[in-house]
């Protein structure tokens, strides 16, 4: 996965930039505010989230780790994809997001283009336990996995579900055949 990129701004679009890193141009989706603040030929460091799908590998870039963490947190909500998460991070400050979740105010998220009432409510409900206030500083609670740990966890969960299904099937067979035997014995 690509965690960050440092390079020269080659092309600027309203919602993305092409970043030249040692002769390779990376198309990175960014917030409109970041795109508007850049100039051609300027050096740039972005923290990135790489989204891999069947038909595309897409990079989303942020100037600070806090925005990246909020982006990842928003993507963890069912129904919020990377483009919706980027729209929320673009439209709302981190303080607005924290305050809205803390106050359970879904109207703030409804104001973001592309976020409907159901998704806004789901964002508030899902993030309620993941956002906390620590003194005067607002923090995002998230799990940090070593590289590959998530893959091992997914494999372990699949294997456990498989064993559970096999056990239940075999238990069902024993009960079924046991009942047949009881009937035969009578």
C-alpha positions as CSV (number, residue, x, y, z in Angstrom):
1,X,0.0,0.0,0.0
2,X,1.1,3.6,-0.7
3,X,1.1,5.4,2.7
4,X,2.5,8.8,1.5
5,X,3.9,10.5,-1.6
6,X,6.5,13.3,-1.9
7,X,6.9,14.9,-5.3
8,X,6.3,17.9,-7.6
9,X,2.8,19.0,-8.6
10,X,2.5,18.3,-12.3
11,X,-1.2,18.9,-13.0
12,X,-4.0,20.5,-10.9
13,X,-7.6,19.6,-11.3
14,X,-10.5,20.8,-9.1
15,X,-10.6,17.5,-7.0
16,X,-7.3,15.9,-7.9
17,X,-3.6,16.5,-8.7
18,X,-1.0,14.6,-10.6
19,X,2.1,14.3,-8.4
20,X,5.4,13.5,-10.1
21,X,7.5,11.2,-7.9
22,X,10.8,10.4,-9.6
23,X,9.3,10.4,-13.1
24,X,6.1,8.6,-12.2
25,X,2.9,10.6,-12.2
26,X,0.4,9.6,-9.5
27,X,-3.2,10.8,-9.8
28,X,-4.2,11.7,-6.2
29,X,-7.8,12.7,-5.2
30,X,-7.6,15.7,-2.8
31,X,-10.0,18.2,-1.2
32,X,-10.9,21.2,-3.4
33,X,-9.3,23.5,-0.7
34,X,-5.9,21.7,-1.1
35,X,-6.2,21.7,-4.9
36,X,-6.9,25.5,-4.9
37,X,-3.9,26.2,-2.7
38,X,-1.4,24.4,-4.9
39,X,0.8,25.8,-7.8
40,X,2.4,23.9,-10.6
41,X,5.9,22.9,-9.9
42,X,5.5,23.1,-6.1
43,X,6.8,20.4,-3.9
44,X,4.1,18.5,-2.0
45,X,3.9,15.7,0.7
46,X,0.6,14.0,1.1
47,X,-0.5,11.2,3.4
48,X,-2.5,8.8,1.3
49,X,-5.1,6.1,1.5
50,X,-5.0,3.6,-1.3
51,X,-8.4,2.1,-2.3
52,X,-8.1,-1.1,-4.3
53,X,-11.2,-2.3,-6.2
54,X,-11.7,-4.8,-9.0
55,X,-11.6,-2.1,-11.7
56,X,-9.3,0.6,-10.1
57,X,-6.7,1.5,-7.6
58,X,-7.4,5.0,-6.3
59,X,-5.3,7.3,-4.2
60,X,-6.7,9.9,-1.8
61,X,-4.3,12.4,-0.4
62,X,-4.3,14.6,2.7
63,X,-1.9,17.2,4.1
64,X,-2.1,15.9,7.6
65,X,-2.6,12.6,9.4
66,X,-5.7,13.9,11.3
67,X,-7.6,14.3,8.0
68,X,-6.5,10.9,6.9
69,X,-7.6,9.3,10.1
70,X,-11.0,11.0,9.8
71,X,-11.3,9.8,6.2
72,X,-10.6,6.2,7.2
73,X,-13.0,6.5,10.2
74,X,-15.8,7.8,7.9
75,X,-15.1,5.0,5.4
76,X,-15.7,2.5,8.2
77,X,-19.4,3.5,8.2
78,X,-21.6,1.3,6.1
79,X,-22.8,3.2,3.1
80,X,-20.0,5.7,3.1
81,X,-17.5,5.2,0.3
82,X,-14.2,7.0,-0.3
83,X,-15.8,9.8,-2.4
84,X,-18.5,10.5,0.2
85,X,-15.8,10.4,3.0
86,X,-13.7,12.9,1.0
87,X,-16.7,15.1,0.5
88,X,-17.4,15.1,4.3
89,X,-13.7,15.8,5.1
90,X,-13.8,18.6,2.4
91,X,-17.0,20.3,3.7
92,X,-16.6,19.9,7.4
93,X,-13.7,20.7,9.8
94,X,-12.6,18.0,12.2
95,X,-14.1,20.0,15.1
96,X,-17.5,20.1,13.3
97,X,-17.4,16.4,12.8
98,X,-16.4,15.7,16.4
99,X,-19.1,18.1,17.7
100,X,-21.8,16.7,15.5
101,X,-21.0,13.1,16.6
102,X,-20.8,14.1,20.3
103,X,-24.1,16.0,20.1
104,X,-25.7,13.3,17.9
105,X,-26.6,16.0,15.4
106,X,-27.0,14.4,12.0
107,X,-28.1,17.8,10.3
108,X,-24.4,18.7,10.0
109,X,-23.8,15.6,7.8
110,X,-27.0,16.2,5.8
111,X,-25.6,19.5,4.7
112,X,-22.8,17.7,2.8
113,X,-23.7,17.1,-0.9
114,X,-24.4,13.4,-1.5
115,X,-25.2,12.5,2.1
116,X,-28.8,11.7,2.7
117,X,-30.7,11.5,6.0
118,X,-30.3,7.8,6.5
119,X,-26.5,7.9,5.9
120,X,-26.2,11.0,8.1
121,X,-27.9,9.2,11.0
122,X,-25.8,6.1,10.4
123,X,-22.6,8.1,10.6
124,X,-23.6,9.6,13.9
125,X,-24.7,6.3,15.4
126,X,-21.6,4.4,14.1
127,X,-19.0,7.0,15.2
128,X,-20.5,7.6,18.6
129,X,-18.2,5.2,20.4
130,X,-15.2,6.0,18.2
131,X,-14.8,9.7,18.9
132,X,-13.9,10.9,22.4
133,X,-12.9,14.1,24.1
134,X,-9.6,14.0,26.0
135,X,-9.4,17.2,28.0
136,X,-9.4,19.9,25.5
137,X,-8.1,17.7,22.7
138,X,-10.4,15.7,20.5
139,X,-9.2,12.3,19.5
140,X,-10.1,9.5,17.1
141,X,-10.0,6.0,18.5
142,X,-8.9,3.4,16.0
143,X,-7.0,0.1,15.9
144,X,-3.5,-0.1,14.5
145,X,-2.7,-3.4,12.8
146,X,0.8,-4.6,11.9
147,X,1.1,-5.1,8.1
148,X,-0.7,-8.3,7.2
149,X,-2.4,-8.7,10.6
150,X,-5.8,-7.8,9.1
151,X,-5.3,-10.5,6.5
152,X,-4.5,-13.1,9.2
153,X,-7.5,-11.9,11.3
154,X,-9.8,-12.2,8.3
155,X,-8.5,-15.7,7.5
156,X,-8.9,-16.8,11.1
157,X,-12.5,-15.5,11.2
158,X,-13.3,-17.3,7.9
159,X,-11.7,-20.6,9.2
160,X,-13.6,-20.3,12.5
161,X,-16.9,-19.8,10.6
162,X,-16.1,-22.8,8.4
163,X,-15.4,-25.0,11.4
164,X,-18.6,-23.8,13.0
165,X,-20.6,-24.7,9.9
166,X,-19.0,-28.1,9.6
167,X,-19.5,-28.8,13.3
168,X,-23.2,-27.8,13.1
169,X,-23.7,-29.9,10.0
170,X,-22.1,-32.9,11.6
171,X,-24.1,-32.4,14.8
172,X,-27.2,-32.2,12.7
173,X,-26.3,-35.4,11.0
174,X,-25.7,-37.2,14.3
175,X,-29.0,-36.1,15.7
176,X,-30.8,-37.0,12.5
177,X,-29.2,-40.4,12.2
178,X,-29.5,-40.9,16.0
179,X,-33.3,-40.4,15.7
180,X,-33.5,-42.8,12.8
181,X,-31.6,-45.4,14.9
182,X,-34.0,-44.8,17.8
183,X,-37.0,-45.4,15.5
184,X,-35.4,-48.5,14.0
185,X,-34.7,-49.9,17.5
186,X,-38.2,-49.4,18.7
